[in-house]
């Protein structure tokens, strides 16, 4: 299966919503603690045995922790950077003409960025300054800052159906549901006893959300009755860094962890762990599922490697 070796540690990987053979990877030098960052745009080879090829890359003075493809422009990317900036890149332009914009409002590291899949003109960023910010492409300043969390916000994700609704996951052990039309959060879920590192909405049921935590578990919640999770998924040996629902199958989701594994889950069955991949040799911190190709997966980790493979096959197979 195709592999790419990056010069820095991988942090996030995302498939393009426009081109089935394109993906981007966010990386950071020295495990993201200190040093530069690089955003790679990669292309899948025609033959699975060939390596991933780099189309273009962009350098930053600080590590890049996350990225999001624009849902409205096929060449636009948004990067979440460790210096607190949010940078916009156009892959159709040379590196010297990038970034198009650098938005400097967060006072600490930006850990997550998510592009609105329904409105397609706006995105949210989550930061270690305990806030989430809402941005649009045409404005040089954020539209709004959401302040309620009392510790780092690690992740924020738009609801796939409701244009104005998003969720945020924080080190304060809560997930909050927000509606940008409301003055404050509309729901608080005290989801775990330890930090919550990620959240994601189900793509087929807009009331179902998953949370991933330092407590090694993934929990699935129905926001209509959020007193208790509808499913608890155990199987990772260390903190679960990312969780992502399948864009093709209602019951499936994928996760990655500091235990170096990538797992596939069916949250509706008793034996929920349906696939486990142990191809990384360091923390697995980035994972994604292609919207355009059913079952196509990508992961990245601190071993500086990016893997792309079809679910059910060996990511390391030649």
C-alpha positions in Angstrom: 0.0 0.0 0.0 1.2 3.6 -0.6 3.4 5.2 2.0 5.0 8.6 2.4 8.0 9.5 4.6 7.8 13.0 6.0 10.8 14.9 7.4 8.8 15.8 10.5 6.4 14.0 12.9 2.9 13.5 11.5 0.0 15.2 13.3 -3.1 15.1 11.0 -4.1 13.6 7.7 -7.2 14.5 5.6 -8.5 13.3 2.2 -9.6 15.9 -0.3 -13.4 16.2 -0.7 -12.9 16.9 -4.4 -10.2 14.5 -5.7 -10.2 10.8 -4.6 -6.4 10.5 -5.1 -5.4 13.6 -3.1 -4.7 14.1 0.6 -2.9 16.5 2.9 -0.8 15.9 5.9 0.1 18.3 8.8 3.5 17.8 10.4 5.6 19.2 13.2 9.3 19.0 14.0 10.5 17.5 17.3 7.2 16.0 18.1 5.5 19.4 18.0 7.3 20.7 21.0 9.6 23.1 19.3 10.6 23.8 15.7 9.1 24.1 12.3 6.1 22.7 10.5 5.3 21.5 7.0 2.0 21.0 5.2 2.3 18.3 2.5 -0.2 17.8 -0.3 0.1 14.2 -1.6 -1.2 12.2 -4.6 -2.0 8.5 -4.6 -0.2 6.5 -7.2 -2.0 4.7 -10.0 -0.6 1.4 -8.7 -0.9 0.5 -5.0 2.7 -0.7 -4.8 4.1 2.8 -5.7 4.8 5.4 -3.1 2.7 8.5 -2.5 4.0 11.5 -4.4 4.2 15.1 -3.1 2.4 17.7 -5.3 3.4 20.7 -3.2 4.4 21.6 0.4 4.3 24.7 2.6 6.7 25.5 5.4 5.8 27.2 8.7 8.0 28.5 11.5 6.0 26.5 14.0 4.5 23.0 14.0 1.2 22.3 12.2 -1.3 20.4 14.4 -4.3 20.1 12.1 -5.6 21.0 8.7 -8.9 21.1 6.8 -9.8 21.2 3.2 -12.2 23.9 2.0 -15.6 22.5 1.1 -16.1 25.2 -1.5 -12.7 25.6 -3.3 -10.8 22.5 -4.4 -7.3 24.0 -3.9 -7.8 25.7 -0.5 -6.5 24.4 2.8 -6.7 25.8 6.3 -3.9 25.0 8.8 -3.9 25.1 12.6 -0.5 26.2 13.8 1.4 25.9 17.1 2.1 29.7 17.2 -1.6 30.4 17.6 -2.1 31.3 13.9 -4.6 30.0 11.4 -3.1 29.9 7.9 -4.9 29.7 4.5 -3.1 28.0 1.6 -3.9 27.7 -2.1 -2.3 24.6 -3.6 -2.8 26.1 -7.1 -0.2 28.8 -6.2 3.5 28.5 -5.6 4.8 28.3 -2.1 6.2 31.8 -2.4 2.7 33.1 -2.9 1.4 31.4 0.2 0.0 31.6 2.7 -2.9 33.6 1.3 -3.7 34.8 4.9 -2.4 34.3 8.4 -5.1 34.9 11.1 -3.5 35.6 14.4 -6.0 35.8 17.2 -5.6 32.7 19.4 -3.2 33.3 22.2 -2.0 29.7 22.4 -1.6 26.7 20.1 -4.4 26.0 17.6 -5.0 22.3 17.9 -8.0 21.7 15.5 -9.7 23.1 12.5 -13.0 22.0 10.9 -14.6 23.3 7.7 -18.4 23.7 7.7 -19.7 20.9 5.3 -23.1 22.4 4.8 -22.6 26.2 4.6 -19.2 25.7 3.0 -18.0 29.3 3.6 -16.9 29.1 7.3 -14.7 27.1 9.6 -14.0 26.8 13.3 -10.7 26.5 15.2 -10.1 25.1 18.7 -7.2 26.2 20.8 -5.2 25.6 24.0 -6.3 29.1 25.0 -9.6 27.4 26.0 -11.6 29.0 23.1 -13.2 28.1 19.8 -13.3 30.8 17.0 -15.6 31.0 14.0 -14.2 32.4 10.7 -15.2 33.0 7.1 -12.9 33.1 4.1 -13.8 36.7 3.2 -13.1 38.3 6.6 -9.7 39.1 8.1 -11.0 38.7 11.7 -13.0 36.0 13.4 -16.8 36.4 13.5 -17.1 35.1 17.1 -15.2 33.5 20.0 -16.8 30.8 22.1 -15.6 30.9 25.7 -16.9 28.4 28.2 -14.4 25.7 28.5 -12.0 26.0 31.4 -9.1 24.1 29.9 -7.6 23.4 26.4 -10.1 22.8 23.6 -8.6 20.0 21.6 -11.2 19.5 19.0 -14.3 21.1 17.4 -16.5 19.5 14.8 -19.5 20.8 12.8 -22.7 18.9 12.8 -23.1 17.3 9.3 -26.7 18.4 8.9 -27.3 21.5 11.0 -25.5 24.4 9.5 -25.1 26.4 12.8 -24.4 23.5 15.2 -21.0 22.2 16.3 -19.4 20.3 19.2 -16.2 20.9 21.1 -14.1 18.5 23.2 -11.9 19.8 26.0 -9.3 18.9 28.6 -11.9 20.0 31.1 -13.5 16.6 30.5 -16.6 18.0 28.9 -18.1 18.1 25.4 -20.2 21.1 24.7 -22.8 21.5 21.9 -23.1 25.0 20.4 -25.4 26.8 18.1 -23.8 29.9 16.6 -27.2 31.7 16.9 -27.3 31.2 20.7 -25.3 33.2 23.2 -23.8 30.2 25.0 -23.5 26.4 24.7 -26.8 24.6 24.4 -25.6 21.4 26.1 -22.8 20.2 28.3 -21.9 16.5 28.4 -19.5 15.6 31.2 -18.3 12.7 29.1 -15.2 11.3 30.7 -13.3 11.4 34.0 -10.1 12.4 32.0 -9.4 14.8 29.2 -11.4 14.5 26.0 -9.1 14.8 23.0 -11.6 14.5 20.1 -15.2 14.4 19.1 -17.0 13.7 15.9 -20.6 13.5 14.7 -22.3 10.6 13.0 -22.8 11.3 9.3 -26.2 9.5 9.2 -27.7 10.4 12.5 -27.2 14.1 13.4 -28.0 13.4 17.1 -25.1 10.9 17.6 -21.7 12.0 18.7 -18.5 10.2 19.6 -15.9 11.2 22.2 -12.3 10.0 22.5 -10.4 10.3 25.8 -7.2 10.0 27.7 -9.1 7.3 29.7 -8.4 5.0 26.6 -12.1 4.7 25.7 -14.4 6.0 23.0 -18.0 6.8 24.0 -21.0 7.2 21.7 -23.8 9.6 22.8 -27.3 10.5 21.7 -27.6 14.2 22.5 -31.4 13.7 22.9 -30.7 11.7 26.1 -27.1 12.3 27.1 -27.2 11.1 30.7 -25.4 7.9 29.7 -23.5 6.9 26.6 -25.3 4.5 24.2 -22.0 2.7 23.7 -18.6 2.5 25.3 -15.7 1.2 23.2 -12.7 -0.3 25.0 -9.7 -1.8 23.2 -7.0 0.9 23.1 -4.2 0.6 25.6 -3.5 4.3 25.9 -5.2 7.7 25.2 -7.4 7.8 22.1 -6.2 10.7 20.1 -8.8 10.9 17.2 -12.1 9.4 16.4 -13.9 9.7 13.0 -17.3 8.3 11.8 -17.5 6.6 8.5 -18.9 8.8 5.7 -20.3 5.6 4.1 -21.6 3.3 6.9 -23.8 4.5 9.8 -22.4 2.2 12.4 -18.6 2.3 11.6 -16.0 4.6 13.0 -12.2 4.7 13.1 -9.8 5.8 15.9 -6.1 6.2 16.5 -4.2 6.1 19.8 -1.0 6.6 21.7 -0.9 2.8 21.7 0.3 3.2 18.1 -2.8 1.4 16.7 -5.6 2.4 14.3 -8.9 0.7 15.1 -12.2 0.2 13.2 -15.3 -0.1 15.3 -19.0 -1.0 14.8 -20.6 0.8 17.8 -24.0 -1.1 17.3 -22.7 -4.6 18.0 -21.4 -6.3 21.2 -17.9 -7.1 19.8 -17.4 -3.6 18.6 -13.8 -3.8 17.6 -13.9 -5.1 14.0 -10.4 -4.2 12.8 -7.0 -3.3 14.3 -4.0 -2.0 12.5 -0.6 -1.9 14.2 1.5 -0.5 11.4 2.8 2.6 13.2 5.9 2.4 15.4 5.2 5.6 17.3 2.1 7.4 18.5 -0.7 7.2 15.9 -2.2 10.7 16.0 -3.9 11.3 12.7 -6.6 9.2 10.9 -9.2 9.8 8.2 -11.7 8.0 5.9 -12.2 9.1 2.3 -15.6 10.6 1.5 -15.1 9.7 -2.2 -13.9 6.1 -1.9 -15.6 3.7 0.4 -13.2 2.0 2.9 -10.1 4.0 1.9 -8.2 5.0 5.1 -5.2 7.1 5.9 -3.2 7.5 9.0 -0.1 9.4 10.2 2.0 9.4 13.4 5.1 10.4 15.2 7.1 7.8 13.2 7.0 10.4 10.3 5.0 8.0 8.1 1.7 8.4 6.2 -0.1 5.3 5.2 -3.1 4.9 2.8 -4.9 1.6 2.5 -8.2 -0.1 2.0 -10.0 -1.3 5.1 -9.4 -5.0 5.5 -5.9 -5.0 3.9 -2.5 -4.7 5.4 -1.2 -1.0 5.4 2.4 -2.3 5.1 1.7 -4.7 2.3 3.9 -3.9 -0.8 
